[in-house]
Structures are given as structure tokens and as C-alpha cells.
């Protein structure tokens, strides 16, 4: 794995932990923060892939 993937996985894990902690404690803002961190990492991964992932799944979207 390269360093970007390791950092990305670490951010996803951090987001998952925050989300779980928020659910357990009833802290909705902590839960939302965790969800946002995971979503931000997913967007970064798609950006690094050039946004092609969705086009492969949905060929009709290719223009």
C-alpha cells in the first residue's frame, strides 16, 4: 500500500470510531462528524480515481 491509501484508511477508521462513539453516547454531533469524515474520504478516493468508478457501473452515463 502506498502512503495515501494508508492515510485514507486511517481517516475512514477514525470516522467510523467517531460515528460509533456518537451512537453509543447519544452525541449526534460526534456521530455526524464521523459520518462526514468517512464521506470526505470517499470523495477523495473518487477524485483520485478520476471519477471513473461511477461510469463503469453505469455505462449509460458515459457521454
Backbone as a ProteinNet text record, in pm:
[ID]
protein_1_A
[PRIMARY]
XXXXXXXXXXXXXXXXXXXXXXXXXXXXXXXXXXXXXXXXXXXXXXXXXXXXXXXXXXXXXXX
[TERTIARY]
83.7	0	87.7	43.1	117.8	69.7	141.5	111.7	-26.6	-72.6	-205.7	-315	-300.4	-402	-402.8	-283.8	-275.7	-340.9	-310.8	-371.1	-522.5	-566.8	-709.9	-781.3	-722.4	-782.8	-786.6	-681.3	-678.5	-790.7	-814.8	-923.9	-1060.3	-1076.3	-1204	-1225.4	-1120.4	-1130.8	-1163.6	-1095.5	-1121	-1267.6	-1318.8	-1458.2	-1553.5	-1520.1	-1605	-1607.7	-1492.2	-1484.9	-1567.7	-1555.2	-1633.3	-1782.8	-1819.3	-1961.1	-2013.1	-1937.9	-1980.2	-1986.3	-1886.9	-1886.4	-2006.2	-2037.7	-2154	-2283.8	-2294.6	-2415	-2426.8	-2315.8	-2317.7	-2351.6	-2291.7	-2312.4	-2434.9	-2493.1	-2608.4	-2569	-2442.5	-2392	-2407.8	-2514	-2544.6	-2442.1	-2382.6	-2283.5	-2156.1	-2114.8	-1997.6	-2026.2	-2145.7	-2186.2	-2183.9	-2238.6	-2241	-2099.8	-2013.5	-1874.5	-1805.5	-1829.9	-1771.9	-1822.2	-1950.6	-2009.3	-1949.4	-1933.3	-1877	-1732.5	-1655.1	-1515.6	-1508	-1594	-1593.9	-1636.1	-1736.5	-1782.6	-1674.7	-1602.6	-1495.9	-1387	-1354.4	-1252.2	-1302	-1427.7	-1483.6	-1476.9	-1509.3	-1499.3	-1355.1	-1260.1	-1118.5	-1072.6	-1119.1	-1082.4	-1137.1	-1260.7	-1320.2	-1248.5	-1207.4	-1135	-999.9	-930.6	-802.4	-820.1	-934.1	-961	-1010	-1026.5	-1069.7	-1219.2	-1295.7	-1440.6	-1491	-1407.7	-1446.1	-1524.8	-1522.5	-1588.5	-1737.2	-1806.2	-1948.3	-1977.6	-1892.2	-1913.3	-1900.6	-1814.3	-1801.3	-1925	-1984.8	-2103.7	-2226.8	-2227.7	-2343.9	-2300.5	-2286.6	-2235.1	-2318.4	-2445.7	-2527.4	-2487.6	-2407.8	-2365.3	-2245.8	-2181.9	-2065.1	-2113.1	-2060.7	-2111	-2041.7
-118.7	0	124.3	224.3	348.3	435.1	540.8	623.3	688.6	724.1	785.1	687.8	563.9	464.1	440.8	435.8	414.9	531.3	653.2	771.3	771.7	733	728.6	626.8	510.2	406.6	452.4	520.8	572.4	673.9	760.2	858.4	788.6	683.6	611.2	544.7	484.1	419.6	524	637.6	745.7	789.9	803.8	841.5	736.8	609.3	500.9	499.4	524.9	527.5	642.5	759.2	874.3	847.2	787.7	758.2	661.7	555.3	456.4	518.4	598.3	662.8	756	826.5	915	838.1	722.5	640.5	586.9	539.7	481.4	586.1	704	808.2	894.2	880.6	963.1	1102.6	1122.3	1251.9	1259.2	1323	1327.3	1407.3	1508.6	1587.8	1506.5	1425.8	1339.3	1232.7	1177.7	1078.8	1140.5	1259.8	1328.5	1361.8	1399.4	1430.3	1306.1	1190.3	1065.8	1030.8	1046.9	1019.3	1114.3	1240.2	1339.4	1305	1258.7	1222.5	1104.9	1006.5	892	935	1021.7	1068.7	1151.6	1232.1	1313.3	1223.7	1117.1	1025.4	954.3	916.6	852.2	946	1074.5	1172.6	1187.4	1186.5	1199.2	1078.9	960.4	839.5	848.9	889	902.5	1007.5	1115.9	1221.1	1168.4	1090.6	1032.7	933.9	866.6	770.9	840.5	966.9	1042.7	1037.3	999.5	995.7	889.2	792.7	691.6	576.4	561.9	448.8	442.8	554.9	557.4	527.5	572.7	549.8	401.9	331.2	187.9	111.6	158.4	90.4	124.9	241.6	287.8	331.2	238.3	271.8	378.1	389.1	487.4	629.7	647.6	779.1	828.9	742.4	782.6	865.4	985.6	1079.2	1081.5
0	0	0	-72.3	-69	48.2	75	192.8	184.2	64.3	51.4	91.7	54.2	91.8	241.8	302.1	446.5	520	477.5	539.9	520.8	402.1	375.3	461.5	474.6	559.5	704.8	748.8	885.2	907.4	807.6	819.2	823.8	744.7	747	882.2	937.4	1068.2	1174.7	1169.7	1264.5	1256.1	1133.9	1116.1	1170	1148.6	1199.4	1351.5	1412.2	1558.1	1613.1	1552.5	1597.1	1580.9	1468.2	1444.6	1550.4	1577.9	1677.6	1816.8	1851.6	1982.9	1997.2	1890.6	1893.3	1911.5	1845.9	1861	2003	2057.3	2192.3	2297.7	2285.8	2387.1	2360.4	2242.9	2208.8	2163.2	2131.9	2086.5	1934.8	1891.5	1748.6	1669.5	1729.8	1656.6	1633.9	1730.5	1713.3	1607.6	1610.6	1510.3	1369.9	1358	1228.2	1181.3	1274.5	1239.5	1182.8	1243.7	1193.9	1055	1033.9	902.2	797.9	835.4	742.7	707.1	803.8	776.3	679.8	700.8	608.8	468.9	459.2	328.1	257.8	333.9	275.4	217.6	286.9	235.8	110.9	107.2	-11.5	-132	-110.6	-219	-265.9	-171.7	-207.6	-289.8	-254.2	-329.1	-470.5	-484.4	-617.5	-700.4	-635.6	-706.2	-755.2	-670.9	-711.2	-825.5	-831	-937.5	-1063.8	-1058.9	-1174.9	-1198.6	-1098	-1111.8	-1206.6	-1241.1	-1339	-1276.9	-1147.5	-1083.2	-1117.5	-1107.3	-1136.8	-1282.5	-1371.6	-1514.3	-1548.3	-1477.3	-1503.3	-1457.4	-1349.6	-1301.4	-1383.3	-1442.3	-1517.2	-1657	-1750.4	-1883.2	-1955.2	-1925.4	-1994.1	-1955.8	-1850.1	-1807	-1887.6	-1962	-2040.6	-2158.7	-2170	-2269.9	-2394.7
[MASK]
+++++++++++++++++++++++++++++++++++++++++++++++++++++++++++++++

